[in-house]
Amino acid sequence: MKNKLKNIEIGIGIGELKFGMTPEMVVDILGEPDEKEAENFSEVDPDFYSEEWHYDDLELSLSFDMLEQMELGTISVSSDHYLFEGEQLIGLSRKRVDELLKKMDLSSKWEEFKEIEEGGDLLTNEDEGLSFWYENGFLIEIQWEIL
């Protein structure tokens, strides 16, 4: 299964996983996750919530948001197996990732948040729906969402 989930597609998904899929559709592809976490966003409206699913062996997390129905809205990966624009970015230094983003024409419109967690920084690009999580100067996670 891991080979089918390799190339990150901005705003679309990864491999057979596409944004907008229902949880049932994802289970048909990946099976049940190792862990599920639910989060309510509103005390007033109990139907406004999300679920995060974790697939430990794949180093993959999926977030389903309840809008009109539960649908896949965010994907996160933390393994160097995954490719972004054909490049293996996880584990690279911030400097090297910046160089590659420039080469990919994705070097502008990034917002940086320092020390989100101890030793961790976050770089986001809302136009592309991308977030890069760094720890001690090295990329540890790529997260992207439905556009």
C-alpha angles and dihedrals in degrees: 000000000000092000091056089054103056114104118068112219113199111235092358110066135242126296110314092350110095129180113258094038118137121240089252092056091051092049088054088058104035106016123229117335123245091238139012126199125188125204127188116213099190134041089197097051113038089187091067102088145111137220125215118206123198126203103190099189091051094043085228132136127190129195122205118197124203108228111135089332134357107280137170108262108157136031126193128188131185105178128096086228090084121084127215113199087341093306129113102229106163109102095021123124120259090247093054093046090050090052092050093047089053090051089050090050090244098111099106133073096035122145119204128212114190125210097004085160127004106297091358131116131184127213117192135186110191093186090061096032090238134143126182118197118205130192120193090345097309128105110250103165142021118202126184135173146200113285 
